[in-house]
Amino acid sequence: MRRPKDEALELIKRLPDDATTLDILETLCFKEQVERGLRDVAEGRVLSHDELKAQIARWRKSAGR
């Protein structure tokens, strides 16, 4: 398994030369979010489509919408 620092450096090297600091941060954050999602799936922390719709409906109701 590669070290996180090595993975981050490889991602940064693939960005265009004119990438901004924000571009770099967004890329690294996106990578982390994808990895977190994949871990959730692997560990069974998922919702069905219907469960998610029900959860969103509850959030909307509690927000007065």
C-alpha positions in Angstrom: 0.0 0.0 0.0 1.3 3.4 -0.9 1.8 6.1 1.7 -0.7 8.9 1.6 2.0 11.5 1.0 3.2 9.6 -2.0 -0.3 9.3 -3.4 -0.9 13.1 -2.8 2.3 14.0 -4.6 1.4 11.8 -7.6 -2.0 13.4 -7.8 -0.4 16.9 -7.7 2.1 16.0 -10.4 -0.8 15.0 -12.7 -2.5 18.5 -12.4 -1.8 21.1 -15.0 1.2 23.4 -14.4 -1.1 26.3 -13.8 -3.2 24.6 -11.1 -3.9 26.8 -8.2 -3.6 25.9 -4.5 -7.4 25.6 -4.5 -7.3 23.2 -7.4 -4.8 21.1 -5.4 -6.9 21.1 -2.2 -10.1 20.3 -4.1 -8.4 17.3 -5.8 -7.0 16.0 -2.5 -10.4 16.4 -0.8 -12.2 14.7 -3.6 -9.8 11.8 -3.4 -10.4 11.5 0.4 -14.2 11.6 -0.1 -14.2 8.9 -2.7 -12.0 6.7 -0.5 -14.2 7.3 2.5 -17.3 6.3 0.4 -15.6 3.2 -0.8 -14.8 2.2 2.8 -18.4 2.8 3.8 -19.6 0.5 1.1 -17.0 -2.2 2.0 -18.2 -2.0 5.6 -21.9 -2.0 4.8 -22.7 1.6 5.7 -25.1 2.2 2.8 -28.7 3.3 2.3 -31.1 2.0 -0.3 -32.6 4.6 -2.6 -35.9 4.4 -0.7 -34.1 4.9 2.6 -32.3 7.9 1.3 -35.5 9.4 -0.1 -37.2 9.0 3.3 -34.2 10.6 5.1 -34.3 13.6 2.8 -38.0 14.0 3.3 -37.5 14.0 7.1 -34.7 16.6 6.7 -36.9 18.8 4.5 -39.8 18.5 7.0 -37.6 19.5 9.9 -36.4 22.5 7.9 -40.0 23.6 7.3 -40.1 22.8 3.6 
